[in-house]
């Protein structure tokens, strides 16, 4: 099966890299799914969960990450997801995110609420 | 103990104490270089991917963006100078400051006004002492900069670039920092971040120059992508410069402290030679006094007989 190489990098570290058959991310004009052989693409990401359906060496499975702003670029069967902040779903501390959500709601901090919400959605897999 | 000997002993003690301090600083700096280098390496994937993306948009579309096009009559340039917060790092800060001075001279020679932005206490105090104008300065994080620090530094710079020149904006953005070449070599460099000069970037990375860039599909549009990309690009370049400067600072400090330790060792050696000499002279004198006293006594008893 055709596969594409994915690099998910945050500003200060590489978060995930491996082979995948499908990557779904949220750009500013809507969700976009990228499969192997997609047309070269460069887009602006919204805060939201990114779903990577892995194949090959990394095994069949799904990797979900919370991405806060950034870019998606695809060329030569290589997909790069650039984000200032990116976290894999299993790195996210659910209780902490819930607390952050509560706090953000009580303080009416829209940006913080959104961040916490994206984290929680990445963990629970509700898109 | 003779007075001379006591003086030498005291000096040896004080130099030994200094040596212990410089040795400790050397070891701390050495351990931090590795950490700083690791941070530089960790930030590289993001920076290189971002550079690739920016190159792709800038070459792959005919968009005229204020951040990529050269002004016909550039009137003002911003210079960001990165120095250290603390001293005892040899010529690290003064070399960076010297490089910034040269760049400033050159820009002024080209008829541009120069706005200076400074990171690091050393640079700030250098400019404050000479009563030169600094637009904005940041201190307190040069040891281990984070991405949030880079964002804080980049924000006013990006704002200045986006402003009209007539209203106090700038046409060019230069950055002066110390490049970490190796553990032994760190060189101050000046780079022009904006407007983007694609030739310079190709020179940085030979493989990227030979690579043919595909025609990209932009989502939502080339202008919007560029709008979003360029601030991030500036931030990541500044972040990279801060990290490299931090690594250079630690390397420079390690080298300075190593030569201080070596000098202290040398000093202790020559001082203990002198102390030995003084002790030996003292002993010789005592012996000759005893011998002299004894023979005088013997002479006296022989005379009385």
Interface residues (C-beta under 8 A of the other chain):
Chain A: X7 X9 X10 X11 X12 X13 X14 X27 X28 X29 X32 X39 X40 X41 X42 X43 X44 X70 X71 X72 X73 X75 X76 X80 X82 X84
Chain B: X39 X42 X43 X45 X46 X49 X50 X52 X53 X56 X57 X146 X147 X213 X214 X215 X216 X217 X218 X219 X220 X224 X225 X228 X229 X232 X235 X236 X239
